Amino acid sequence: MKSISISLAALMLTLAAAAPAPAAENPWLERRVLNMTHQGGENEHPSGTMFALRESLALGADMLELDVQPTQDGHLMVLHDQSVRRTTGIDRSVYELTLQEVQELDGAYNFVPGRGTVADLEAAAYPMRGIRTGERTPPPGYTPQDFRIPTLEEVLRAFPDVPMNIEIKGRSDEDRDSFLRNADLLVSLLQRVPAPPLIVVSFNQDAVDRFHAALPEVAVAPGIVGVATFVAAGLAPAGTRALQVPPTFGGLTIMTPDFVERAHRAGHAVHVWFSGQEESERVYDAMLDMGADGLMPARPRALERVLCRRATPRLPGNPNHCFGGARHAARSCAPRLVSISRVDASGRAFAVLARPAPASYACRGALRLRAATGSRPPLGSTSFSFPYGVRETTVRVRLGTRAHARVRRGTVRATSLLRVDGARRDRARRVSLRR
């Protein structure tokens, strides 16, 4: 979220005191404490890309925080700004581009590890620039498509069980109609695509109200006017299940122990965002000390360290908490060899590997091919990687010179061995290598 030109103080002064609404049953008070990775952790990963979302989930994040803006042809994109310039370097509005035009762009063009999106540095500062366009090789298990701007539909289908916080954006803060149109696009999408537990929010309260009227079963968080009403009068708009606030706003301190206590007493969870404000482990600690139910970090790995150090009670069932995904994967990854191609003229074969669902962790390991008889050296080997949520991957196996010569002379019977890092158990399957 980002600041908009409206005076919270002025709004609060105009509101009369009123009795708080009675608390309603709220599952978001039980889903805590949440590492709500902001744009996929935009200081650790290229903002909003599938690579960013998968990586932040693999390191322990519990929930995806996403912003949506539409293309010219009406597709909701996971994009914070109405312009694609900040992340891709192309000075165009997403509202003026088609889906195809947007997804041809490099979503990691301006990403600098540890700093986030920064323009106009030396080319060496951008190690992921060019992966989307094929100029650089993607990390193991990923493809160039993981570095483009994704659609919201892609994200919903890729992570059907991951809670999401979706913010409805507008073309500008003053363009109310664009907020309302985007709320309608989101309603239309959610009516045809299955979704995980959601909270929908917008700075524009009219957009939140429009969405809630159409899909009242989906939890919402109020916009700026709704938050101001709660701060001043203890009242929240219909459908409110969480109050999502920054530590300070317009010179006023919003996050206080009293605010959190009042919110919880009224039946609302409290989530904290930091865009444009200090974000550090000290700040994380302060927000958690006040009883925040979730934080939206640009550095989800740093927040995960804090949550682990504090032994904070967490959303149950996440095997990746405290960087535990690798240990879980060693027990549960269980990949299998689906198929292997013919060996080409340069001695390469392409193997398709798959693992069972759910793929709620990242795992990696090695594939080795041995002759089915005799104690010869390996025919070939390679490493593999399954990012979070990826069930199938393709790896290249290069045969040794002698092994390639044997294949050229005829079919070679081989045994494939799959080993996951940290696990001792191999999975073997007989295969045929042939030209």
C-alpha positions in Angstrom: 0.0 0.0 0.0 1.1 3.6 -0.5 0.0 6.9 1.0 -2.7 8.9 -0.7 -3.5 12.6 -0.4 -6.2 12.6 2.2 -6.0 13.8 5.8 -6.7 11.0 8.2 -6.6 13.5 11.1 -9.3 15.6 9.5 -11.5 12.6 8.9 -11.3 11.5 12.5 -12.1 14.9 13.8 -15.4 14.9 11.9 -16.6 11.6 13.3 -18.8 11.4 16.4 -18.3 8.8 19.1 -20.4 5.7 18.8 -20.8 2.3 20.4 -18.6 -0.4 18.8 -20.2 -3.0 16.7 -20.6 -6.4 18.3 -17.8 -8.9 17.5 -18.6 -11.5 14.8 -17.0 -14.9 14.5 -13.8 -14.3 12.6 -11.4 -17.0 11.4 -8.7 -14.4 10.7 -8.3 -14.1 14.5 -7.2 -17.7 14.5 -5.0 -17.5 11.4 -2.0 -15.9 13.1 0.8 -14.8 13.4 1.1 -14.4 9.6 4.1 -13.7 7.5 2.2 -11.9 4.7 4.9 -11.5 2.1 4.4 -8.1 0.4 4.6 -8.3 -3.4 6.5 -11.6 -2.8 9.1 -9.8 -0.6 10.1 -7.0 -3.0 13.4 -6.4 -1.4 14.4 -10.0 -1.5 12.8 -11.0 -4.8 11.6 -9.3 -8.0 8.3 -7.7 -7.1 5.2 -9.7 -7.8 6.7 -12.4 -10.1 5.9 -16.1 -9.7 9.6 -16.5 -8.8 9.1 -14.1 -5.9 5.9 -15.7 -4.7 7.3 -19.3 -4.8 10.6 -18.3 -3.1 8.9 -16.4 -0.3 6.5 -19.3 0.4 9.3 -21.8 0.4 11.2 -19.8 3.1 8.1 -19.8 5.4 5.7 -17.0 4.4 2.1 -17.9 5.2 0.1 -15.5 3.0 0.5 -13.7 -0.3 -0.1 -9.9 -0.4 -1.0 -8.9 -4.0 -2.1 -5.7 -5.8 -4.1 -5.9 -9.0 -4.4 -3.6 -12.0 -6.1 -4.5 -15.3 -4.7 -4.6 -18.8 -6.4 -2.9 -21.7 -8.2 -6.1 -22.6 -9.5 -6.6 -19.0 -7.1 -9.1 -17.4 -6.2 -8.5 -13.8 -2.4 -8.4 -13.4 -0.5 -8.8 -10.2 1.1 -5.3 -10.3 1.5 -2.7 -7.6 1.6 0.4 -9.9 -0.5 1.5 -12.8 2.7 1.9 -14.8 5.0 -1.0 -15.6 8.0 1.4 -15.6 9.2 0.7 -12.0 9.8 -3.0 -12.4 10.3 -3.4 -16.2 11.9 -0.2 -17.3 9.2 0.4 -19.9 7.3 3.7 -19.4 3.8 2.5 -20.2 0.6 2.2 -18.3 -0.8 -1.3 -17.9 -4.2 0.1 -18.7 -2.9 0.8 -22.3 -1.3 -2.6 -22.9 -2.7 -6.0 -23.8 -2.1 -9.1 -21.8 0.3 -10.3 -24.4 2.3 -7.1 -24.3 2.5 -7.0 -20.6 3.7 -10.6 -20.3 6.4 -10.1 -22.8 8.1 -7.6 -20.4 10.9 -8.5 -17.9 9.5 -8.3 -14.4 13.0 -8.5 -12.9 14.5 -5.8 -15.1 15.1 -3.3 -12.3 15.5 -5.8 -9.4 18.6 -5.4 -7.2 19.0 -8.1 -4.5 18.7 -6.7 -1.0 17.5 -3.3 -2.3 14.4 -4.1 -4.3 13.4 -2.2 -7.4 16.1 0.4 -8.3 16.6 2.0 -11.7 19.6 3.3 -13.6 22.5 1.4 -12.0 25.3 -0.4 -13.8 24.1 -3.5 -15.6 26.1 -5.8 -13.2 23.7 -4.7 -10.4 20.8 -6.7 -12.0 21.6 -10.4 -11.9 18.1 -11.5 -12.9 17.7 -9.0 -15.8 17.3 -11.0 -19.0 16.0 -14.2 -17.6 12.5 -13.4 -18.9 13.8 -12.7 -22.3 16.1 -15.7 -22.6 19.4 -13.8 -22.3 20.1 -15.5 -19.0 19.5 -19.0 -17.6 16.7 -19.2 -15.0 17.5 -20.8 -11.6 17.0 -24.5 -11.3 13.4 -25.5 -11.5 12.2 -22.2 -12.9 11.4 -21.0 -16.4 11.6 -17.6 -18.1 7.8 -17.2 -17.6 8.4 -17.1 -13.8 10.0 -13.7 -14.3 7.1 -12.0 -16.1 4.2 -10.1 -14.6 1.6 -12.8 -13.8 -2.2 -12.6 -14.0 -4.2 -13.0 -10.8 -5.8 -16.0 -12.3 -2.4 -17.7 -12.7 -1.6 -17.0 -9.1 -5.0 -18.3 -7.9 -4.6 -21.5 -9.8 -0.9 -22.0 -8.9 -1.5 -21.6 -5.1 -5.1 -22.9 -4.5 -4.5 -23.5 -0.7 -2.4 -20.4 0.1 -4.3 -17.5 1.9 -4.1 -14.3 -0.1 -4.6 -10.6 0.6 -5.7 -8.9 -2.6 -5.7 -5.1 -2.9 -7.8 -3.4 -5.5 -5.9 -0.6 -7.1 -7.1 2.2 -9.3 -5.5 4.2 -12.2 -5.0 7.1 -9.8 -6.2 7.9 -6.3 -8.7 10.4 -7.7 -10.1 8.0 -10.3 -13.0 6.5 -8.3 -14.5 4.9 -11.4 -11.3 2.9 -12.1 -11.4 1.5 -8.5 -15.1 0.4 -9.0 -14.4 -1.1 -12.4 -11.5 -3.1 -11.0 -13.6 -4.3 -8.1 -16.1 -5.6 -10.7 -13.3 -7.4 -12.6 -12.2 -9.0 -9.4 -15.7 -10.2 -8.6 -16.1 -11.6 -12.0 -12.8 -13.5 -11.7 -13.6 -15.0 -8.3 -17.0 -16.1 -9.5 -15.3 -18.5 -12.0 -12.0 -19.4 -10.4 -11.7 -21.3 -7.1 -9.9 -19.2 -4.5 -8.2 -19.9 -1.2 -9.0 -18.0 2.0 -9.0 -14.3 0.9 -9.1 -10.8 2.3 -9.9 -8.1 -0.2 -8.9 -4.5 0.5 -8.5 -1.2 -1.2 -7.6 2.4 -0.2 -10.9 3.4 -1.8 -13.7 2.5 0.5 -16.3 2.6 -2.3 -14.4 -0.2 -4.1 -14.4 -2.3 -0.9 -18.1 -1.7 -0.4 -18.8 -2.6 -4.1 -16.9 -5.8 -3.8 -18.5 -6.8 -0.5 -22.0 -6.2 -1.8 -21.3 -8.7 -4.7 -19.4 -11.3 -2.7 -20.3 -10.9 1.0 -18.8 -14.3 1.9 -15.3 -13.0 1.2 -13.6 -11.2 4.1 -12.7 -7.6 3.5 -10.5 -5.0 5.1 -11.6 -1.3 5.0 -10.1 1.5 3.1 -8.8 4.8 4.5 -12.2 6.1 5.4 -13.3 2.8 7.0 -10.1 2.7 9.1 -10.6 6.3 10.2 -14.1 5.5 11.3 -12.9 2.7 13.4 -10.0 4.8 14.9 -12.4 7.6 15.8 -15.6 5.8 16.6 -15.0 2.1 17.0 -17.1 1.3 13.9 -16.0 -0.7 10.9 -17.8 -1.2 7.6 -19.8 -4.3 6.8 -17.7 -7.4 6.1 -14.6 -6.2 8.0 -12.5 -9.1 9.2 -9.2 -7.3 9.5 -7.9 -3.8 10.0 -4.8 -3.3 7.8 -2.8 -0.3 8.9 0.7 1.2 8.8 2.6 2.0 12.0 2.0 5.7 11.4 -0.1 7.7 8.9 -0.3 11.4 8.2 1.8 12.2 11.2 -0.4 10.1 13.6 0.7 6.9 15.3 -1.9 4.3 14.3 -0.4 1.1 15.7 -0.6 1.2 19.5 -1.4 -1.5 22.1 -4.7 0.3 22.7 -5.6 0.1 18.9 -4.9 -3.6 18.8 -6.9 -4.3 21.9 -9.9 -2.3 20.6 -9.7 -4.1 17.3 -9.6 -7.5 18.9 -12.4 -6.7 21.2 -14.5 -5.7 18.2 -13.7 -9.0 16.5 -11.1 -7.8 13.9 -7.6 -9.0 13.2 -4.8 -6.5 12.9 -2.4 -6.6 9.9 0.5 -4.1 9.5 2.0 -2.8 6.2 5.2 -0.8 5.9 5.4 0.7 2.4 7.5 3.9 2.6 8.1 3.5 6.4 10.9 2.0 8.4 11.1 -1.7 8.1 13.6 -3.6 10.3 13.7 -6.4 12.8 13.3 -3.8 15.5 10.1 -2.6 14.0 8.9 -6.2 13.5 9.5 -6.9 17.2 7.6 -3.7 18.2 4.5 -4.6 16.1 4.5 -8.2 17.4 4.9 -7.0 21.0 1.6 -5.0 20.4 -0.2 -8.1 19.3 -0.3 -7.8 15.6 -1.9 -10.8 13.9 0.1 -10.4 10.7 2.9 -8.3 9.1 3.4 -7.5 5.4 7.2 -7.5 4.9 9.3 -6.5 2.0 11.8 -8.9 3.6 9.9 -12.0 4.4 13.1 -13.9 5.2 14.1 -11.3 7.8 10.6 -11.5 9.4 10.8 -15.3 9.4 14.0 -15.0 11.5 12.3 -12.7 14.0 9.2 -15.0 14.3 11.5 -18.0 14.8 13.7 -16.2 17.4 10.6 -15.3 19.3 9.1 -18.8 19.0 5.9 -17.0 17.9 2.8 -19.2 17.6 2.1 -19.6 13.9 -0.5 -20.6 11.5 -0.4 -24.4 11.9 0.4 -26.9 9.1 3.1 -24.9 7.3 6.1 -27.2 6.9 8.3 -24.3 5.8 8.2 -22.3 9.0 11.7 -21.4 10.4 13.2 -22.5 7.1 12.1 -26.1 7.7 10.9 -26.9 4.2 14.2 -28.7 3.2 13.8 -31.1 6.2 10.2 -31.7 5.3 11.0 -32.2 1.6 13.7 -34.8 2.5 10.9 -36.9 4.0 8.1 -36.2 1.6 9.3 -35.0 -1.8 9.3 -38.5 -3.4 9.8 -37.6 -7.1 9.5 -40.1 -9.9 10.9 -40.3 -13.4 8.0 -39.8 -15.8 9.9 -40.0 -19.1 13.3 -39.6 -20.7 13.9 -38.6 -24.2 16.1 -40.2 -26.8 19.8 -39.2 -26.5 20.6 -36.5 -29.0 23.7 -36.1 -31.2 25.6 -34.2 -28.4 24.9 -36.9 -25.8 22.1 -35.2 -24.0 18.7 -36.6 -22.9 15.8 -34.7 -21.3 14.1 -36.2 -18.3 10.7 -35.2 -16.9 10.4 -35.6 -13.2 7.2 -35.3 -11.1 6.3 -35.3 -7.4 3.0 -35.9 -5.7 0.6 -33.2 -4.6 0.5 -31.1 -2.5 3.8 -29.5 -3.4 3.8 -27.1 -0.4 7.5 -26.9 0.0 10.6 -26.7 -2.2 12.9 -29.6 -2.7 16.0 -30.6 -4.7 18.2 -33.5 -5.3 19.9 -35.5 -8.0 19.1 -37.9 -10.8 21.7 -40.5 -11.7 21.7 -43.0 -14.6 23.6 -46.3 -14.1 24.0 -49.3 -16.4 21.5 -51.9 -15.5 24.2 -54.6 -15.3 27.8 -54.4 -14.2 29.5 -51.9 -11.9 30.4 -49.3 -14.5 30.7 -45.6 -13.7 27.4 -43.6 -13.9 26.2 -43.1 -17.5 25.2 -39.6 -16.6 23.8 -37.4 -13.8 22.2 -34.1 -13.1 20.7 -32.1 -10.3 17.0 -31.2 -10.1 14.9 -28.6 -8.2 11.2 -28.3 -7.4 10.3 -24.8 -6.4 7.3 -24.3 -4.0 4.1 -25.4 -5.8 5.8 -26.9 -8.8 4.9 -30.6 -9.4 6.7 -31.3 -12.6 10.1 -30.2 -13.9 12.4 -31.1 -16.9 16.1 -31.6 -16.5 18.9 -32.2 -18.9 21.2 -35.2 -18.4 24.5 -35.2 -20.3 26.0 -38.6 -20.8 29.7 -39.2 -20.5 31.8 -39.8 -23.6 31.9 -43.6 -23.2 28.3 -43.8 -22.3 27.3 -41.8 -25.4 29.4 -44.1 -27.5 27.6 -47.1 -26.1 24.2 -45.5 -26.9 25.3 -44.8 -30.4 26.0 -48.5 -30.9 22.5 -49.5 -29.7 20.0 -49.3 -26.9 21.4 -49.2 -23.4 19.4 -50.5 -20.5 19.9 -48.3 -17.5 18.6 -47.7 -13.9 17.6 -44.3 -12.9 18.2 -43.3 -9.3 16.5 -40.3 -7.7 17.8 -38.9 -4.4 16.4 -35.9 -2.5 18.8 -33.8 -0.6 18.9 -34.9 3.0 17.2 -38.3 2.3 19.1 -41.6 2.1 16.5 -43.5 0.1 17.0 -43.8 -3.7 14.1 -44.4 -6.1 15.1 -46.7 -8.9 13.5 -47.3 -12.3 14.7 -49.2 -15.4 14.9 -47.1 -18.5 16.2 -47.4 -22.1 18.7 -45.0 -23.5 18.8 -44.9 -27.3 19.4 -42.6 -30.3 
